[in-house]
Each structure stands twice: as structure tokens, then as C-alpha cells.
């Protein structure tokens, strides 16, 4: 098959990273894959081939005829059997390009979060509903993401399925030494955006420090709210205990040596960082949002209801003191048996074939 993967931009976020990893597995399976980015970016993504950029303008994303035409020209040349739009503005650009320029390839949208949490107005729901009605299929990253989507757009029933995110085969993890060596190290990996709830994490960490003076918090990632969080750390007097690393090429190395990975997000789909922690046999404490309950809980890590900061801090303490009680072996076997990208790619291929052969 010929498959066009459409990503938002060259950026180190989950949707783009997974799309590139998936593309590599599709190529290994004998398919032809074209990677296309809507916007310019500077990140080095895990794809060995060329990533074409549409050079879209963020200020014209609702009426970007030039970029829509650029996409149509790529499609005309490549003649894909299917187009996968991977989160962000990719759906908008794919649908309007098809409407205006008349190409016929089916479009699958990868729903990587809870779309309902972003619909804050009547116009947004109507606008997104218009786009979704033009879709051929949706692959949601979790059952929770699919349920949320169908609650807001029930007309998609019969066009959706759940295909989770996965992990690459991990053969070696580069060593990282967190300081001080005698400390207890709490690691968070994620972009500095409102969804990740760094301010809430700082409040939780303050509660941990009340009972454990050996605790240190390590924040791995970058993003628009990083400076605000750095300022908040100083205001709260936490600077000696909180480390910022920015974007790193080896987040798995930090997860591997952590005493506990934490994820107090307020919005999630199915976070790959939790799968990585489980692969490393690092205990996990996370809020019960999105599809997290599909992998955390029932003897695999600790699941806390959203905004229960006191309980979250107590769960961190438990993880540090008794990691053997958090089912790390059970979690490891779940990930290696059910969440590896080599198997996830086969699920996408099956979906592509159903969509490409479906009657118009």
C-alpha cells in the first residue's frame, strides 16, 4: 500500500514521534510511506527518509489555500491509498485540501487525546463536527478517547476503532546518574503545557517534602509554560530540590533510574511515557484521566482520582518505600506482550485495508 502520514510539524511530541515510528514499521512491512508536515519545525524526528513540509502559515490555518494546494500536489504525485492525519491541525488541512482540490484518497484521523476537553464553544463543536463528517475512519488511542469522541460526535459510530500507542524495541538504555546519589528521585517527562499540570505537580511535591527530605523532582521536557513553572519553583522555595533538563534525546534513561514516574495530567489519551516506565520496571503514579486506567491500576502502578493531591503525594511515598508492591513485573509483561510498535503497525495495516477497500 501507499500510505501518507500527515503530522503537525517537526516537534518532539508524542503524536509526531509515534507517526514516524509507525512509518518505519510500515516500510519494514513492505509498504510505501510518505511523511508530510503541515508546519515548519526544527526537531529531529525518528524517521530516516525525507519529511516534506507544506510550509503552512499558523496565522492562516483556517484559510490556507497555498498549503492546501501543496498537499494536493503531493497527493497527486504520490497517489496514496490512504492518508493518516495525526492529531493537531492535520485533520483540518487534509479535509479542506480534499474539498477544494478534489482528490479522492480516504482519510483516517488518529485521535490521540480527549477531543471533548478542547471544545469550549458551540462554534468549535460545529466546526469540528463538520470536519469529522468528512472522515472515512478514526483510530483512537484508547477506549476512553473513543468514548469521549462518540459522546460528542455520535454520527461517527461504526467508523471508529481503538489502536493504542506502542513502544519501539529497546535493546540498550544509556546510563544517566541523577544527583544527589543518596536522594529519592521523582521523574516527570512531558511538555510544559497546561494538560501536564506542572503547577499541580509542584504542590504535590511540596507535600512529599513534608515527609521525605531526601526527595528530588526531575522535570524532563520543554514547552511554552516552562519559564512560568521555573518562576513558580523559585516562589515556592523549591529550587534546591527541582531540576529542569529541557528536551533530551534519551528520556528513557531518566525514567530507567527514577524511583517513581509521576503523571498528574488533567488531559491525556494513552501516554507512551507510562508504557516506557513499565518497560523499565519503574513504579508509576498517575491521575485517572483519559485512557490511563486502561494500563495503570489493578496491580500495575497507582491510579489516583484527578485533583486528589494529598492522595497523590501519599502514593509517591508508598512507591518510594515499597516499589515491589506496585506490580512492576506484571506491568512489564503487559507492555511487552501488548504494546510494542511492531504489533501495533499490523493493526494499522488491517485498518487501512478495510478503509481502502470500503465502498464509496
C-alpha positions in Angstrom: 0.0 0.0 0.0 0.9 3.6 -0.4 0.4 5.5 2.9 0.7 9.2 3.5 1.4 10.2 7.1 0.4 13.8 7.9 1.9 15.3 11.0 1.6 18.8 12.5 5.2 19.8 12.5 8.8 18.8 13.2 8.4 18.8 17.0 9.2 16.3 19.8 5.7 15.4 20.9 4.0 12.1 21.1 1.8 12.3 18.0 4.7 13.2 15.7 7.2 10.7 17.3 4.7 7.8 17.1 3.7 8.6 13.5 7.4 8.5 12.5 8.0 5.2 14.4 4.9 3.7 12.8 6.1 4.8 9.4 9.3 2.9 9.9 7.5 -0.3 10.7 5.1 0.2 7.7 8.1 0.5 5.4 9.7 -2.7 7.0 6.4 -4.5 6.2 6.9 -3.5 2.5 4.6 -0.5 2.3 5.5 2.8 0.7 5.2 5.8 3.1 5.4 9.5 2.5 5.8 11.8 5.6 4.4 15.3 5.3 4.5 18.1 8.0 1.9 20.9 7.9 4.1 23.5 9.6 7.8 24.1 9.8 9.8 22.9 12.8 13.3 22.2 13.9 13.2 18.9 15.8 14.9 15.8 14.6 12.2 13.2 14.3 12.8 9.4 14.3 12.3 8.9 10.5 15.1 8.1 8.2 13.6 9.5 5.0 12.5 12.9 3.8 9.7 14.8 5.6 8.1 17.1 3.2 6.8 20.4 4.6 3.7 22.2 3.3 5.0 25.5 4.7 1.6 26.3 6.2 1.1 29.6 7.9 -0.2 29.4 11.6 -2.0 32.7 11.1 -3.9 31.3 8.1 -4.8 27.9 9.3 -8.5 28.5 8.6 -7.9 29.7 5.1 -4.5 28.4 3.9 -5.1 27.8 0.2 -1.4 27.6 -0.6 -0.7 24.9 1.9 -3.9 23.0 0.9 -2.7 23.1 -2.7 0.7 21.9 -1.7 -0.8 18.9 0.0 -3.0 18.2 -3.1 0.1 18.3 -5.3 2.0 15.8 -3.0 -1.1 13.5 -3.2 -1.4 13.9 -6.9 2.3 12.8 -7.3 2.3 10.0 -4.7 -1.2 8.7 -5.2 -1.6 7.2 -1.7 -4.1 4.5 -0.9 -4.8 6.2 2.4 -3.9 9.3 4.3 -3.4 9.3 8.1 -3.9 12.6 9.8 -2.1 12.6 13.1 -3.6 15.0 15.6 -3.2 18.8 15.7 -4.2 20.7 12.6 -3.6 17.8 10.3 -7.3 16.9 10.1 -8.2 20.5 9.1 -5.6 20.6 6.3 -6.5 17.2 4.9 -10.2 17.8 4.8 -10.1 21.3 3.2 -7.5 20.2 0.7 -9.7 17.4 -0.4 -12.8 19.6 -0.6 -11.1 22.3 -2.6 -8.9 20.3 -4.9 -11.0 17.2 -5.3 -8.6 14.3 -4.5 -10.3 11.1 -3.5 -7.9 9.2 -1.1 -9.6 8.2 2.1 -8.6 9.9 5.4 -8.1 8.2 8.7 -7.7 10.5 11.7 -5.7 9.4 14.7 -7.4 10.6 17.8 -4.7 10.8 20.4 -6.5 12.6 23.3 -9.9 13.6 24.6 -11.3 16.0 22.0 -14.2 17.0 24.1 -11.9 18.7 26.6 -10.9 21.2 23.9 -14.4 22.0 22.7 -15.1 25.2 24.7 -17.7 26.8 22.4 -20.7 26.0 20.2 -18.8 27.1 17.2 -15.9 24.8 17.9 -18.2 21.8 18.2 -20.0 22.6 15.0 -16.7 23.3 13.2 -15.1 20.0 14.4 -18.3 18.2 13.6 -18.1 19.4 10.0 -14.6 18.0 9.7 -15.4 14.7 11.3 -18.3 14.1 9.0 -15.9 14.2 6.1 -13.7 11.5 7.6 -13.5 7.9 6.5 -12.3 6.5 9.8 -10.9 7.3 13.2 -8.3 5.4 15.2 -8.5 6.4 18.9 -5.5 5.8 21.1 -7.6 4.4 24.0 -11.2 3.2 24.7 -11.6 6.4 26.8 -10.6 8.6 23.8 -13.1 6.7 21.6 -15.9 7.0 24.1 -15.3 10.7 24.5 -15.3 11.2 20.7 -18.6 9.3 20.3 -20.3 11.2 23.1 -19.7 14.5 21.3 -20.0 13.2 17.7 -22.2 10.1 17.7 -22.5 10.1 13.9 -19.0 8.6 13.9 -20.3 5.3 15.3 -19.2 2.5 13.1 -16.2 4.4 11.8 -14.0 4.2 14.9 -11.7 1.7 16.5 -9.1 1.6 19.2 -5.5 1.3 18.2 -3.1 2.1 21.1 0.3 3.8 21.0 3.2 1.4 21.4 6.9 1.2 22.2 9.9 0.6 20.0 12.0 -2.4 20.8 14.5 -1.3 23.4 17.9 -3.0 23.3 20.0 -0.7 25.4 19.4 2.3 27.7 22.1 4.9 28.0 23.1 5.5 31.7 22.2 8.7 33.5 23.1 9.5 37.1 20.6 11.6 39.0 22.1 13.8 41.7 22.5 13.6 44.6 23.2 9.9 44.6 21.7 9.4 48.1 18.4 11.1 47.0 15.0 9.6 46.1 14.2 10.7 42.6 10.8 11.6 41.3 10.7 12.0 37.5 8.2 13.6 35.2 8.6 13.5 31.4 6.3 15.8 29.3 5.9 19.1 27.5 5.3 22.2 29.6 1.7 22.7 28.6 -1.5 23.1 30.7 -2.5 19.5 30.1 0.5 18.2 32.0 -0.4 20.2 35.2 3.1 21.1 36.3 1.7 23.6 38.9 -0.3 20.8 40.5 2.8 18.6 40.5 4.8 21.3 42.4 2.0 21.3 45.1 2.1 17.5 45.3 5.9 17.6 45.5 5.8 20.1 48.4 3.6 17.7 50.3 6.1 14.9 49.6 8.9 17.0 51.1 7.0 17.5 54.3 7.6 13.8 55.0 10.6 13.0 52.9 13.6 15.4 52.9 15.5 13.1 50.6 13.1 13.6 47.6 14.1 15.4 44.4 11.9 16.3 41.4 13.3 16.0 37.9 11.4 17.7 35.1 12.3 16.5 31.6 10.8 18.3 28.6 10.3 21.7 27.1 7.3 23.8 26.1 5.6 27.2 26.3 5.0 27.1 30.1 8.5 26.2 31.1 9.5 29.7 32.2 6.3 30.1 34.2 7.0 26.8 36.0 10.6 27.8 36.7 9.3 31.1 38.2 6.8 29.1 40.4 9.6 26.8 41.6 11.5 29.9 42.9 8.4 31.4 44.5 7.7 28.2 46.4 11.3 27.9 47.5 11.8 24.6 45.8 14.8 25.4 43.6 17.3 23.3 45.6 15.0 20.2 45.1 13.8 20.7 41.5 15.9 20.0 38.4 15.0 21.2 34.8 16.5 19.4 31.9 14.7 20.7 28.9 14.3 18.5 25.9 16.5 15.4 25.9 17.1 12.7 23.3 17.1 10.0 26.0 14.1 10.4 28.3 14.1 6.7 28.8 17.4 6.9 30.6 15.8 9.3 33.2 12.8 7.0 33.6 15.0 4.0 34.0 16.8 5.4 37.0 13.8 7.1 38.7 12.4 5.8 41.9 9.0 6.7 40.6 7.5 8.2 37.4 4.6 10.6 38.0 2.0 11.9 35.6 -0.6 14.2 37.2 -2.0 15.3 33.9 -5.6 16.7 33.6 -5.9 15.6 29.9 -4.4 12.5 28.3 -5.0 9.9 25.6 -2.7 7.0 26.3 0.7 8.4 27.4 3.6 6.5 26.0 5.8 7.7 28.9 3.8 5.3 31.2 4.5 2.4 28.9 8.2 3.3 28.9 8.2 3.4 32.7 6.5 0.0 32.9 9.1 -1.4 30.4 11.9 -0.1 32.7 10.1 -1.6 35.8 9.8 1.9 37.3 6.8 2.4 39.6 4.1 4.7 38.2 1.7 7.1 39.9 -0.8 8.9 37.7 -4.2 10.7 37.7 -7.2 8.7 36.4 -7.8 10.7 33.2 -8.2 9.6 29.6 -7.0 6.1 28.9 -4.6 5.9 31.8 -6.8 3.5 33.7 -6.5 1.1 30.8 -2.9 0.5 31.7 -2.4 1.7 35.3 -4.2 0.2 38.3 -5.3 -3.4 39.1 -1.9 -4.2 40.5 0.1 -2.1 38.0 1.1 1.2 39.5 -1.1 3.5 41.5 -4.1 5.3 40.0 -5.3 8.5 41.7 -8.5 10.4 41.0 -7.9 13.8 39.4 -7.1 16.7 41.8 -6.6 14.4 44.8 -3.2 16.0 45.5 -2.8 14.6 49.1 -3.5 11.1 47.9 -1.1 11.5 45.1 1.7 12.6 47.4 1.0 9.6 49.7 1.1 7.3 46.6 4.5 8.7 45.7 5.7 8.0 49.3 4.4 4.4 49.0 6.1 3.9 45.7 9.5 5.1 47.1 9.2 2.9 50.2 7.7 -0.3 48.7 8.2 -0.4 44.9 7.8 -4.2 45.0 4.1 -3.8 45.9 3.3 -1.9 42.7 3.2 -4.8 40.3 6.2 -3.7 38.2 6.7 -7.2 36.8 3.1 -7.5 35.9 3.2 -4.1 34.1 6.4 -5.1 32.2 4.8 -8.2 30.9 1.7 -6.3 29.8 3.7 -3.8 27.8 6.0 -6.3 26.1 3.0 -8.6 25.2 0.5 -5.9 24.1 2.1 -2.6 23.4 5.1 -3.0 21.0 5.0 -0.9 17.8 5.9 -3.9 15.6 2.5 -5.4 16.5 0.6 -2.0 16.6 1.7 -1.4 13.0 -0.1 -4.6 11.9 -3.3 -3.3 13.4 -3.0 -0.1 11.4 -2.4 -2.1 8.2 -5.6 -4.0 8.8 -7.4 -0.8 9.4 -6.0 0.8 6.2 -7.1 -2.2 4.1 -10.6 -2.1 5.4 -10.9 1.6 4.7 -9.2 1.5 1.3 -11.5 -1.3 0.1 -14.7 0.0 1.6 -17.4 1.0 -1.0 -17.8 4.7 -1.5 
